[in-house]
């Protein structure tokens, strides 16, 4: 259950807070990890949120680079196989069809 409180007293910054329910074991782990990093709970949660966002951005970039690499490898293999334009397009269509079937 999340509770949001907005502090609107400050014109420069508004502050929101959340309440998170966790098990006693999870709470102990969170406290220990925060202490190890020399952070209080609030700092630790902000750190986790920033880490999550960085990881998300990194995964998007990795996926983009993987697709780019796949295209390059396909082009190299097609060139080595000396495919003409018609063979290249047919091979590309076949490859993309197999990729789509594999992702389902």
C-alpha positions in Angstrom: 0.0 0.0 0.0 1.5 3.4 -1.0 0.6 6.7 0.6 1.5 9.9 -1.0 1.9 13.2 0.8 2.7 16.4 -1.0 4.3 19.2 0.9 3.2 22.4 -1.0 4.8 24.9 1.5 7.9 25.2 -0.6 7.7 27.0 -3.9 11.0 25.6 -5.1 10.6 21.9 -4.3 7.6 19.8 -3.5 8.4 16.7 -1.5 6.4 13.5 -1.7 6.7 10.5 0.6 5.6 6.9 0.3 5.0 4.1 2.8 6.0 0.6 1.8 5.0 -2.5 3.7 7.6 -5.2 3.7 8.1 -8.3 5.8 10.2 -8.1 9.0 13.0 -10.1 7.2 13.0 -7.7 4.2 13.0 -4.7 6.5 16.1 -6.1 8.3 17.8 -6.7 5.0 17.0 -3.2 3.8 18.2 -1.6 7.1 21.4 -3.6 7.0 22.1 -2.8 3.3 21.4 0.9 3.9 23.8 1.0 6.9 26.4 -0.8 4.9 26.2 2.0 2.3 26.1 4.6 5.1 22.6 5.8 4.0 19.4 6.4 5.9 16.3 4.6 4.7 15.1 7.6 2.5 18.5 7.9 0.8 18.6 4.2 0.2 15.2 4.1 -1.4 16.1 7.1 -3.6 19.3 5.2 -4.5 17.3 2.1 -5.4 15.0 4.2 -7.6 17.9 5.9 -9.4 19.6 2.5 -9.9 16.4 1.0 -11.3 16.0 3.9 -13.8 19.7 3.6 -14.9 19.3 -0.2 -15.4 16.1 0.4 -17.4 17.9 2.9 -19.7 20.8 0.6 -20.0 18.6 -2.3 -21.0 16.9 -0.1 -23.7 20.4 0.8 -25.1 21.5 -2.9 -25.0 18.4 -4.0 -26.9 19.0 -1.2 -29.5 22.7 -2.3 -29.9 21.7 -6.0 -30.2 19.3 -5.2 -33.1 22.0 -3.1 -34.8 24.5 -5.9 -34.4 22.0 -8.4 -35.8 21.5 -6.3 -38.9 25.2 -5.9 -39.4 25.9 -9.6 -39.0 23.1 -10.4 -41.5 24.6 -8.0 -44.0 28.1 -9.5 -43.6 26.8 -13.1 -43.9 24.8 -12.0 -47.0 27.9 -10.4 -48.6 30.1 -13.4 -47.9 27.4 -15.7 -49.4 27.4 -13.3 -52.4 23.6 -13.0 -52.4 22.1 -10.9 -55.1 19.5 -8.3 -54.2 16.6 -10.7 -54.7 18.2 -13.5 -52.7 19.1 -11.0 -50.0 15.5 -9.8 -49.7 14.2 -13.3 -49.6 16.7 -14.3 -46.9 15.9 -11.2 -44.9 12.2 -12.0 -45.1 12.8 -15.6 -44.0 15.1 -14.5 -41.2 12.6 -11.9 -39.9 9.7 -14.4 -40.0 11.7 -16.8 -37.9 12.6 -14.1 -35.4 9.0 -13.2 -35.0 7.9 -16.8 -34.5 10.7 -17.2 -31.9 9.5 -14.2 -29.9 5.9 -15.4 -29.5 
